[in-house]
Amino acid sequence: MTGQDSTVTLWEPSVRSETRDDGSILVWQEEPLGAFPRCMTERFMHWAETEPDRVWMAERGADDAWQKTTYAEGARSIEGIGTALVEMGLTPERPLLILSANSVSHALMALGAQHVGVPSAALAPAYALAGGDYLKLRDIAEQLTPGLIFAEEAEPFAPAIREIFGDDVPVVTVSGTVEGRQTFNFADLAATEPTQAMRDAHAAVGHDTVAKFLFTSGTTGSPKAVIQTQRMLCANQQMIRQCYAFMAETPPVVVDWAPWNHTASGNKVFNLVIYNGGTFWLDEGKPSPKLIGKTIRNLREISPTWYFNVPLGYQMLLDAMETDPALRETFFKRVEMLMYAGAGMSQPVWDRITRVAEEAVPGGVLLCTGFGSTETGPFALMCTDREATAGNVGIPAHGVTFKLAPMGDKMEGRVKSPSVTPGYWRNKELTQDAFDEEGFYRFGDAFRFWEEGRPERGFAFDGRLAENFKLASGTWVAVGPLRAQLTNDLKGLASDVVIAGEDHYELGALVVPDWDALRGIAGETLEGEDLLAHPKVRERAAEMLADHARRATGSATRVRRMLFLEAPLSFDRGEVTDKGSINQRAVLRNRQDLVERLWSDDPRLISLATEGAG
């Protein structure tokens, strides 16, 4: 066996609850939230003073070697960039817009802005690189009215910048210039001599200062700018530190690919490293067939102490770990905790991770998840119990009050805490609608007890309320739990599913295939429609669908027909975010032709009438 033992120091929560006369339930932790700093760069400067030579962040350079930035070096650049931004006159009304992907320079620009009270907003690069009408980028530009744009390399972003932003908006780049407008060089900004004006601006930063804007995916409409204050960021990190107590003993080492325009990595992972004086190794890979190799290479070299990924990412890593002892050895050498988020994890993937971890580490490694949103910082609920099955999203963190409010036959989850957003930038109506009469933020998601009547055991996600629909019989379908159940029942054939059936008498599903698993069944190297039509693939899928149907308890939990999706899900069309989660409604809207084929005699359809289905 390799690695350390499975002991990890975590919180020891004491959970309290109250059931009200109106049927709502409040749940919270008895121990209060500890004190937290006024701003995140205060923690960065602490480490720059006490551990100046410790590596804060590393990325691969043009020669493929790791380029490392220490806390002392980072602090000097943050002050230089902050000085330059003060001199440019940037404010919350004229913030910094970041178009390019994760990088050290991206991180320093964002922190330099935060240091002097200037918000930044990191966008998915696809908004600026997709071409076309740039509709989402245009809408974001109108919401934010940026005063400065950062694009690491000028050339790929220049067309969008010229098309969307006025000539008076300057650009900062690491390389290249944008013709026709003022372009600053990143290295020059970072080398700016600190001034008293910068120090005064930093001293004025407090809990209510807007640190950044994070945009929700906007898959059902215009992206929304969620305000992120310094109180949110710092309180959230104190919650995490009280939960992941081991980080106070061992500064975290993370190897992370997830995009910073999302809260999971842009807030939680990014700031987790800074708050606890750790090291962030930038992973240029991604959970995709073309890029997972880069992630594997990085994890062969760097041993994380805490690791985060989406379920699809774990699935791809497992495919490699099960045949690559060197990868398994390095990965599990010192990892203390595994976390997944972004989508539900199927039980087959959960079981595979558990098995591989137990083979590598005596007693295994804690595998867990939680629940939160862009509006909650995101850390709100967290499970630290060792579970036999996936799905427990845990209990409220310190300082969080979790409210379950009756909504028909469901219980909607709502939260109140110091890490909840004050609202949406320049949108009072959306802000008002997001909170209930007591000031609790409304997730729009349903939850149920993991063990009935025992809030201390945590909660399970019970579906997104807006995704649920009625069959023609009038029976409500809880989409979230059914998606998870069908994915499990397909036993590795699917990475996810989308449920259809509104106004029909029975349910169907569009299935996102696990292509490697299907090739393994076929025993041949096939692609696309040829693989989906292979007799062995169709027979196995029909068997799995029939087994699912036999276990179902009624029409609202029984999928009777399904189609594999040959074309990949599209980011540009809002079907999937760049962190890998699927928007059910967008897929159904965009692929209405396939939805209709679920109730046709299409030969590609797999249904309970398919030969071999029983």
Secondary structure as GFF3:
##gff-version 3
##sequence-region A 1 614
A	DSSP	beta_strand	15	19	.	.	.	ID=ss1
A	DSSP	beta_strand	25	29	.	.	.	ID=ss2
A	DSSP	alpha_helix	40	50	.	.	.	ID=ss3
A	DSSP	beta_strand	55	60	.	.	.	ID=ss4
A	DSSP	beta_strand	66	70	.	.	.	ID=ss5
A	DSSP	alpha_helix	71	88	.	.	.	ID=ss6
A	DSSP	beta_strand	96	98	.	.	.	ID=ss7
A	DSSP	alpha_helix	104	115	.	.	.	ID=ss8
A	DSSP	beta_strand	120	122	.	.	.	ID=ss9
A	DSSP	alpha_helix	126	129	.	.	.	ID=ss10
A	DSSP	alpha_helix	135	144	.	.	.	ID=ss11
A	DSSP	beta_strand	148	150	.	.	.	ID=ss12
A	DSSP	alpha_helix	154	164	.	.	.	ID=ss13
A	DSSP	beta_strand	171	173	.	.	.	ID=ss14
A	DSSP	beta_strand	183	185	.	.	.	ID=ss15
A	DSSP	alpha_helix	186	190	.	.	.	ID=ss16
A	DSSP	alpha_helix	196	203	.	.	.	ID=ss17
A	DSSP	beta_strand	210	215	.	.	.	ID=ss18
A	DSSP	beta_strand	225	229	.	.	.	ID=ss19
A	DSSP	alpha_helix	230	243	.	.	.	ID=ss20
A	DSSP	three_ten_helix	245	248	.	.	.	ID=ss21
A	DSSP	beta_strand	253	256	.	.	.	ID=ss22
A	DSSP	alpha_helix	263	263	.	.	.	ID=ss23
A	DSSP	pi_helix	264	269	.	.	.	ID=ss24
A	DSSP	alpha_helix	270	275	.	.	.	ID=ss25
A	DSSP	beta_strand	279	282	.	.	.	ID=ss26
A	DSSP	alpha_helix	292	301	.	.	.	ID=ss27
A	DSSP	beta_strand	306	309	.	.	.	ID=ss28
A	DSSP	alpha_helix	311	321	.	.	.	ID=ss29
A	DSSP	alpha_helix	325	331	.	.	.	ID=ss30
A	DSSP	beta_strand	337	340	.	.	.	ID=ss31
A	DSSP	alpha_helix	347	360	.	.	.	ID=ss32
A	DSSP	beta_strand	366	368	.	.	.	ID=ss33
A	DSSP	beta_strand	370	371	.	.	.	ID=ss34
A	DSSP	three_ten_helix	374	376	.	.	.	ID=ss35
A	DSSP	beta_strand	381	382	.	.	.	ID=ss36
A	DSSP	beta_strand	392	396	.	.	.	ID=ss37
A	DSSP	beta_strand	401	407	.	.	.	ID=ss38
A	DSSP	beta_strand	410	416	.	.	.	ID=ss39
A	DSSP	alpha_helix	428	434	.	.	.	ID=ss40
A	DSSP	beta_strand	441	449	.	.	.	ID=ss41
A	DSSP	three_ten_helix	455	457	.	.	.	ID=ss42
A	DSSP	beta_strand	459	464	.	.	.	ID=ss43
A	DSSP	three_ten_helix	465	467	.	.	.	ID=ss44
A	DSSP	beta_strand	469	470	.	.	.	ID=ss45
A	DSSP	beta_strand	476	477	.	.	.	ID=ss46
A	DSSP	alpha_helix	479	489	.	.	.	ID=ss47
A	DSSP	beta_strand	494	500	.	.	.	ID=ss48
A	DSSP	beta_strand	507	513	.	.	.	ID=ss49
A	DSSP	alpha_helix	515	522	.	.	.	ID=ss50
A	DSSP	alpha_helix	528	532	.	.	.	ID=ss51
A	DSSP	alpha_helix	535	551	.	.	.	ID=ss52
A	DSSP	beta_strand	559	564	.	.	.	ID=ss53
A	DSSP	alpha_helix	584	590	.	.	.	ID=ss54
A	DSSP	alpha_helix	592	597	.	.	.	ID=ss55
A	DSSP	beta_strand	606	607	.	.	.	ID=ss56
###
